[in-house]
Amino acid sequence: MKNPFHHLARAVFINENKILLAQAKGDTNTFLPGGHVEFGESAKETLKREIQEEMGIDCAPDHFLGLIEHKWEKKGILHCEINQLFEVKSSELSLDINPPSCEPHLSFFWCGIEELEKANLQPYVLRDLIKNYVNGDQKLWWASTLAEEINEDNKS
């Protein structure tokens, strides 16, 4: 069994009130692009590597937005994660087209900021943080679901 603890770096690509989301084929939830931080790798290095692996594009992680702790259950196993979030830019992305995926199990699409709940963005606490950020709230993000009960709405 893989380690149920995950240290992740996540990219927040925002363009004209839309955000880029990822979805694993067959899953009902979505998440932000990015992935696991490898031992000895910085979160910004992780984002550059993961975005190149996932979409085949170069990106520039900009400023740190915050940190989210999250837990979920999958196949009866509790998983916990730490997400470091950065606003990320790339001149290779356009709202006119969803980026192609270099990984067959993933797809990427632009989602309106007001549609994050419908898209089932996880961790779900990101939904309000992103909306507030787009509306001018520049506070550093921190949220945790670790003390909450796991329910169907916050399973990944």
C-alpha positions as CSV (number, residue, x, y, z in Angstrom):
1,M,0.0,0.0,0.0
2,K,1.2,3.5,-0.8
3,N,1.8,5.9,2.1
4,P,-1.5,7.6,3.0
5,F,0.3,10.9,3.8
6,H,0.7,13.2,0.8
7,H,2.8,16.4,0.6
8,L,1.6,18.3,-2.5
9,A,2.3,21.4,-4.4
10,R,-0.8,22.8,-6.3
11,A,-1.0,25.4,-9.1
12,V,-3.7,28.1,-9.1
13,F,-4.0,29.2,-12.7
14,I,-6.6,32.0,-12.8
15,N,-7.6,33.8,-16.0
16,E,-10.7,36.0,-16.4
17,N,-12.6,34.5,-13.4
18,K,-11.9,31.0,-14.5
19,I,-9.6,28.5,-12.9
20,L,-7.8,25.5,-14.4
21,L,-8.9,22.2,-12.8
22,A,-7.8,18.6,-13.2
23,Q,-9.8,15.5,-13.0
24,A,-8.8,11.8,-12.8
25,K,-10.8,9.8,-15.3
26,G,-13.6,8.0,-13.6
27,D,-13.6,10.3,-10.5
28,T,-16.4,12.7,-9.6
29,N,-14.1,15.2,-7.8
30,T,-11.7,17.7,-9.3
31,F,-8.5,19.2,-8.0
32,L,-5.9,21.8,-8.8
33,P,-3.0,20.8,-11.1
34,G,0.3,19.8,-9.5
35,G,1.4,16.8,-7.5
36,H,3.6,15.2,-5.0
37,V,6.7,16.9,-3.7
38,E,9.7,14.6,-4.0
39,F,12.2,14.4,-1.2
40,G,14.7,17.3,-1.4
41,E,12.6,19.2,-4.0
42,S,11.0,22.6,-3.3
43,A,7.3,23.2,-3.9
44,K,8.0,25.6,-6.8
45,E,10.3,23.0,-8.4
46,T,7.6,20.4,-8.0
47,L,5.1,22.6,-9.8
48,K,7.4,23.2,-12.7
49,R,8.1,19.5,-13.0
50,E,4.5,18.4,-12.5
51,I,3.0,20.9,-14.9
52,Q,5.6,19.9,-17.6
53,E,4.8,16.2,-17.0
54,E,1.0,16.7,-16.9
55,M,0.4,19.2,-19.7
56,G,3.8,19.5,-21.5
57,I,4.0,23.3,-20.8
58,D,6.4,25.6,-18.9
59,C,5.1,27.6,-16.0
60,A,6.2,30.2,-13.5
61,P,5.0,29.7,-10.0
62,D,4.4,33.2,-8.6
63,H,3.5,34.0,-5.1
64,F,2.6,31.6,-2.3
65,L,-1.1,31.6,-1.6
66,G,-1.2,29.4,1.5
67,L,-1.5,25.9,2.9
68,I,-4.4,23.5,3.2
69,E,-4.5,20.4,5.4
70,H,-7.1,17.8,4.2
71,K,-8.2,14.3,4.9
72,W,-10.3,11.8,3.0
73,E,-11.1,8.2,3.0
74,K,-10.6,5.9,0.0
75,K,-11.3,2.2,0.0
76,G,-11.5,2.3,3.8
77,I,-8.1,3.9,4.2
78,L,-7.7,7.4,5.8
79,H,-5.5,9.7,3.7
80,C,-4.1,13.0,4.9
81,E,-2.4,15.7,2.8
82,I,-0.7,19.0,3.0
83,N,-1.2,21.2,0.0
84,Q,1.1,24.2,-0.7
85,L,-0.6,26.5,-3.1
86,F,0.9,29.0,-5.5
87,E,-0.5,31.3,-8.1
88,V,1.1,30.1,-11.4
89,K,1.4,31.7,-14.8
90,S,2.1,30.3,-18.2
91,S,2.0,32.0,-21.6
92,E,1.3,28.6,-23.1
93,L,-2.3,28.5,-21.7
94,S,-5.3,30.0,-23.3
95,L,-9.0,30.2,-22.2
96,D,-9.9,29.3,-25.8
97,I,-8.9,25.7,-25.3
98,N,-8.6,23.2,-22.5
99,P,-5.0,22.1,-22.2
100,P,-4.3,18.6,-23.5
101,S,-3.1,16.0,-20.9
102,C,0.2,14.2,-21.3
103,E,-1.0,11.6,-18.8
104,P,-3.9,9.3,-20.0
105,H,-5.6,9.2,-16.6
106,L,-6.0,13.0,-16.3
107,S,-8.0,15.7,-18.1
108,F,-7.8,19.5,-17.6
109,F,-10.5,22.1,-18.1
110,W,-11.3,25.8,-17.3
111,C,-14.0,26.2,-14.7
112,G,-15.9,29.4,-13.8
113,I,-15.1,30.5,-10.2
114,E,-18.8,30.3,-9.3
115,E,-18.9,26.7,-10.5
116,L,-16.4,25.2,-8.1
117,E,-19.0,23.4,-6.0
118,K,-20.6,21.9,-9.0
119,A,-17.2,20.8,-10.2
120,N,-16.7,19.2,-6.8
121,L,-13.3,20.8,-6.3
122,Q,-11.3,19.1,-3.5
123,P,-10.2,20.0,-0.9
124,Y,-13.6,21.6,-0.7
125,V,-12.3,24.5,1.5
126,L,-10.5,25.8,-1.6
127,R,-13.9,26.8,-3.1
128,D,-14.4,29.8,-0.9
129,L,-10.7,30.7,-0.6
130,I,-10.5,31.0,-4.4
131,K,-13.7,33.0,-4.8
132,N,-12.5,35.4,-2.1
133,Y,-9.1,35.7,-3.7
134,V,-10.6,36.6,-7.1
135,N,-12.7,39.2,-5.3
136,G,-9.7,40.9,-3.9
137,D,-9.0,39.1,-0.5
138,Q,-5.2,38.9,-0.4
139,K,-5.0,37.1,3.0
140,L,-2.7,34.1,3.2
141,W,-4.7,30.9,3.0
142,W,-4.8,28.4,5.7
143,A,-7.5,25.9,6.3
144,S,-7.9,22.3,7.6
145,T,-10.4,19.6,7.4
146,L,-8.5,17.3,9.8
147,A,-10.8,17.9,12.7
148,E,-14.0,17.4,10.7
149,E,-15.9,14.2,10.1
150,I,-15.5,12.7,6.7
151,N,-18.7,12.7,4.6
152,E,-19.5,12.0,1.0
153,D,-19.0,15.7,0.1
154,N,-15.3,15.7,1.1
155,K,-14.1,12.3,-0.1
156,S,-11.5,12.4,-2.8
